[in-house]
Amino acid sequence: MRNPEKKRKTGGQAVHSDSLKILIAREYLEGKQSYLQLAQKYNLPSADTVRYFVKWYHKWERELDIEIPSEAPSVDHSGKSEQELKDELFEANLKITAFEMLISKMQDHYGEDFGKKPGAKSSKK
């Protein structure tokens, strides 16, 4: 993943953090809110920004070669209030952000990109 302080290919500074892009894209993909609603919720300039985040998220998934199941595993939520479920979701999002920050710090410290697969290496014979 890209560190927000680094220059983009276009030369400008990254405006939004990767964790915000991921959060908004996942929220859209849950299907509960439209591009416009999310843009208003997060005070973004337009629905096109959210649309870009969703495209970026799909590209990011492919680059990392991670598999996202089409259906979430069934979990028994009986007995939990809506607020308890919201609190669990918020905590999970905080953990994701913390892991992203940790990876970013490791990349800065070691100077390597931990988000990409190394791929096959040719032998030097």
GITABEL-V563851 format. One record per pair of residues at least 6 apart in sequence whose C-alpha atoms are under 8 Angstrom apart, sorted by the first residue. I is the first residue (numbers start at 1). J is the second residue. D is the distance in Angstrom with one decimal. If there is no record, write none. Layout:
i->I j->J d->D
i->I j->J d->D
This chain:
i->1 j->18 d->7.4
i->1 j->104 d->7.2
i->1 j->113 d->7.6
i->1 j->115 d->5.8
i->2 j->18 d->7.3
i->2 j->104 d->7.6
i->3 j->17 d->7.9
i->3 j->18 d->7.9
i->3 j->104 d->6.3
i->4 j->13 d->7.4
i->4 j->14 d->5.3
i->4 j->15 d->7.3
i->4 j->16 d->7.1
i->4 j->17 d->5.6
i->4 j->18 d->7.3
i->5 j->13 d->6.7
i->5 j->14 d->6.6
i->6 j->13 d->6.7
i->6 j->14 d->7.1
i->7 j->13 d->5.2
i->7 j->14 d->6.7
i->8 j->14 d->6.4
i->19 j->96 d->8.0
i->19 j->97 d->5.8
i->19 j->100 d->7.1
i->21 j->53 d->5.3
i->21 j->54 d->7.7
i->21 j->56 d->7.9
i->21 j->57 d->7.2
i->22 j->53 d->7.3
i->22 j->57 d->6.2
i->23 j->93 d->7.6
i->24 j->38 d->7.2
i->24 j->50 d->7.1
i->24 j->53 d->7.2
i->24 j->54 d->7.8
i->25 j->50 d->7.1
i->25 j->53 d->5.8
i->25 j->54 d->4.7
i->25 j->57 d->6.4
i->26 j->54 d->7.8
i->27 j->33 d->7.4
i->28 j->34 d->6.6
i->28 j->35 d->7.0
i->28 j->38 d->7.4
i->28 j->54 d->7.6
i->29 j->54 d->7.9
i->35 j->47 d->4.8
i->35 j->48 d->7.4
i->35 j->50 d->5.6
i->35 j->51 d->6.5
i->36 j->46 d->6.9
i->36 j->47 d->4.6
i->36 j->50 d->7.8
i->37 j->47 d->7.9
i->38 j->47 d->7.5
i->38 j->50 d->7.0
i->39 j->45 d->6.9
i->39 j->46 d->5.8
i->39 j->47 d->5.4
i->39 j->49 d->7.3
i->39 j->50 d->6.3
i->40 j->46 d->7.9
i->44 j->50 d->7.9
i->61 j->67 d->7.8
i->63 j->116 d->6.7
i->64 j->115 d->6.2
i->64 j->116 d->5.7
i->64 j->117 d->6.9
i->65 j->117 d->8.0
i->103 j->114 d->7.0
i->103 j->115 d->7.9
i->106 j->112 d->7.9
i->106 j->114 d->8.0
i->107 j->113 d->5.6
i->107 j->114 d->6.5
